[in-house]
Amino acid sequence: MKILITVSFDGTNYNGYQLQGEKPTVALMLNKAAEKTFGFPCNVTGCSRTDSGVHALGFAATIEPRSKKDAISVPIDKIALAMNANLPDDISVLSACPVDDTFHPRYGVVKKEYVYKIHDSEIRNPFYKNKVLEYGKRISDGELQKMNVAASQFVGTHRFDSFMSSGSKITDTERTVFGSCIKRSGDIIEFTVCADGFLYNMVRIMVGTLLSVASGKIKETDITSIIDGRDRRLAGPTAKACGLYLKKVIYNY
């Protein structure tokens, strides 16, 4: 039996999701917790890789026994509680459900939604440490409006070479963005973007570009030409990892 779990984690203390030997990663913690919970080694497969310091509100992963001789006997409605007893406090399994053995948490994704959080105050908030980008100054309503004009131009099917890390070796850069917007909630500005997939550092480069729009370094009407230029040098800097959250993963199953 293959189990799909939804996981929330604070990525501050981890070198991203993907296994890297014995380095602290979210995958390593989930693998160890699964073996302790079920009593045998399991294959834990995540929906994507995340960078060091990136967080998740609704990360998806599957768990299945490595050996056909083993079977998961813990009741489905008890798996989250059982695994959480074997996980550190900064990782939590929120839910679990059975899926078909052919289901793959990465290749079966229909949409992913990310949110990036920016604290735009001159006074830093110690409770936001490693959870948001501390921008250091107030973004005005007019600047926020320009950021939204810019963000709307991400929507559609495009080649996002300009919004991919220059070190990436991916050649298929076409992605479809279904929604992209900026909103304020108190002293936090949130950029939310939903797409059928994302390139390496794509969301963080989008954020860096939107902040360049706010500062006047890039015009809010220039995003389409930056996309069409397919040149990483045209876009803004890569925003820090600490403000990025994988919000949810959507499947058809």
C-alpha positions in Angstrom: 0.0 0.0 0.0 1.2 3.5 -0.9 0.3 6.4 1.5 0.1 10.0 0.5 1.0 12.4 3.3 0.6 16.2 3.6 3.5 17.7 5.5 4.1 21.1 7.0 7.7 22.1 8.0 9.9 25.0 9.0 12.9 24.7 6.7 15.2 26.9 8.8 17.3 24.0 10.2 17.4 21.9 7.0 19.4 21.7 3.8 16.2 21.6 1.8 14.0 18.6 1.3 16.1 16.2 -0.8 18.2 13.4 0.8 21.9 14.4 1.0 23.5 11.5 2.8 23.3 12.2 6.6 23.0 16.0 6.2 19.9 17.3 8.0 17.1 17.4 5.4 13.3 17.0 5.6 13.4 13.8 3.6 15.9 12.3 6.0 13.7 13.1 9.0 10.6 11.6 7.2 12.5 8.5 6.3 13.7 7.9 9.8 10.2 8.7 11.2 8.5 6.3 8.8 10.9 3.4 9.7 10.3 4.0 13.4 6.5 4.3 12.9 6.0 1.2 10.7 8.9 -0.9 11.9 10.6 -1.3 8.5 12.5 0.9 5.9 10.2 2.8 3.6 10.6 4.7 0.4 9.6 8.3 1.0 9.1 10.3 -2.2 8.5 14.1 -2.2 6.5 16.2 -4.6 9.5 18.5 -5.3 12.9 19.6 -4.0 13.0 22.7 -1.8 16.1 24.9 -1.1 17.7 25.3 2.3 15.6 27.6 4.5 12.4 27.2 2.4 9.2 26.3 4.3 6.1 24.3 3.5 2.5 24.6 4.5 1.3 21.7 2.4 4.1 19.6 1.0 3.1 16.2 -0.4 5.0 12.9 -0.2 4.3 9.2 -0.6 5.4 6.4 1.7 5.6 2.8 0.7 7.5 -0.3 2.1 10.8 -1.0 0.4 10.2 -4.7 0.6 7.1 -6.4 -0.8 7.1 -8.6 2.4 6.3 -5.6 4.5 2.9 -3.9 4.8 1.7 -0.8 6.6 -0.6 -1.9 9.3 -1.2 1.5 11.1 -4.7 2.7 10.5 -4.9 5.5 8.0 -6.5 7.9 10.5 -3.7 7.3 13.0 -0.7 7.7 10.7 -0.3 11.5 11.2 -0.3 11.1 14.9 2.0 8.1 14.9 4.6 9.7 12.6 4.5 13.0 14.4 5.6 11.2 17.6 8.8 10.3 15.7 9.4 13.7 14.1 11.1 16.8 15.3 8.9 19.8 16.4 9.6 21.7 13.2 8.1 19.0 10.9 4.5 17.8 11.1 2.4 15.3 9.1 -1.0 16.9 8.7 -2.9 14.1 7.0 -2.6 10.8 5.3 -4.6 8.9 2.7 -4.1 5.8 0.5 -3.3 6.2 -3.2 -2.9 3.8 -6.1 0.5 2.1 -6.4 1.0 3.9 -9.7 0.6 7.3 -8.1 3.7 9.5 -8.2 3.8 12.7 -6.0 6.0 14.6 -8.4 4.9 13.5 -11.8 1.2 13.5 -10.9 1.1 17.2 -9.9 -1.4 19.3 -11.7 -0.7 22.6 -9.9 1.5 24.0 -7.2 0.9 27.2 -5.2 3.6 29.1 -3.5 3.4 32.2 -1.2 6.3 34.5 -0.4 6.1 36.7 2.7 7.7 40.2 2.9 7.9 42.3 6.1 8.0 45.9 4.9 8.7 47.8 8.1 11.8 49.8 9.2 11.6 47.9 12.5 12.4 44.2 12.3 10.2 41.8 14.2 12.1 39.2 16.1 9.2 36.7 15.8 9.5 36.8 12.0 13.2 35.7 12.0 13.8 33.2 9.3 10.1 33.2 8.4 9.9 36.3 6.1 12.0 38.6 4.1 12.9 41.7 6.1 12.6 44.4 3.5 13.5 47.3 5.9 11.2 50.0 4.6 7.5 50.5 3.9 6.1 49.7 0.5 3.5 52.4 -0.4 0.0 51.6 -1.8 1.2 53.0 -5.2 4.2 50.8 -5.2 2.1 47.8 -4.2 -0.2 48.6 -7.1 2.7 48.6 -9.5 3.9 45.3 -8.1 0.4 43.8 -8.9 0.5 45.2 -12.4 3.8 43.5 -12.8 2.7 40.2 -11.2 -0.3 40.0 -13.5 2.1 39.7 -16.5 3.4 36.3 -15.2 0.0 34.7 -15.9 -0.1 32.5 -19.0 2.1 30.0 -20.8 5.6 31.4 -21.2 9.3 30.4 -21.5 10.6 31.5 -18.1 14.3 31.4 -18.8 14.6 35.0 -17.4 13.2 33.6 -14.1 15.4 30.6 -13.7 18.7 30.3 -11.9 21.6 30.9 -14.3 23.2 27.7 -13.1 20.3 25.5 -14.0 20.6 23.0 -16.8 16.9 22.6 -17.5 16.1 23.1 -21.2 12.3 22.9 -21.1 11.5 26.2 -19.6 7.9 26.5 -20.6 5.5 26.8 -17.7 1.8 27.9 -17.3 1.1 30.3 -14.5 -2.6 30.2 -13.5 -2.6 33.0 -11.0 -0.2 35.7 -9.6 -1.0 38.5 -7.2 0.3 40.7 -4.4 -1.7 41.5 -1.3 -1.1 43.2 2.1 -2.1 41.8 5.5 -0.9 44.2 8.2 2.8 44.6 7.9 3.2 41.5 5.7 3.0 41.6 2.0 2.3 38.2 0.4 3.0 37.2 -3.2 1.0 34.2 -4.2 1.6 32.3 -7.5 0.1 29.1 -8.8 1.5 27.2 -11.8 1.7 23.8 -13.3 5.4 23.7 -12.3 8.3 26.0 -11.4 11.9 26.3 -12.5 14.8 26.4 -10.1 14.5 29.7 -8.0 11.7 30.8 -10.2 9.5 32.2 -7.4 12.4 33.9 -5.6 13.5 35.6 -8.8 9.9 36.7 -9.4 9.9 38.3 -6.0 13.2 40.0 -6.5 11.9 41.4 -9.8 8.7 42.6 -8.1 10.7 44.3 -5.4 12.8 46.0 -8.2 9.5 47.3 -9.6 8.6 48.7 -6.1 12.0 50.4 -5.9 11.7 51.8 -9.4 14.7 49.9 -10.9 12.3 48.0 -13.2 9.1 49.4 -14.8 5.9 47.5 -14.0 5.1 47.3 -17.7 8.4 45.7 -18.5 7.7 42.1 -17.2 6.4 40.8 -20.6 9.5 42.0 -22.4 11.7 40.5 -19.7 9.9 37.2 -20.1 10.2 37.4 -23.9 13.9 38.3 -23.6 14.7 34.9 -22.1 17.8 36.3 -20.3 18.3 35.9 -16.6 20.2 39.2 -16.5 17.0 41.1 -17.4 15.2 40.1 -14.3 15.7 41.2 -10.7 17.8 39.5 -8.0 17.0 36.2 -6.3 15.1 36.9 -3.1 16.2 35.1 0.1 14.8 31.6 0.8 13.4 32.4 4.2 10.2 34.1 2.9 9.2 31.2 0.6 6.5 28.7 1.4 5.1 25.8 -0.6 1.4 26.4 0.1 -0.3 23.5 -1.5 0.0 20.8 -4.2 -3.0 19.9 -6.3 -3.6 16.4 -7.9 -6.3 14.7 -9.9 -6.9 11.5 -8.1 
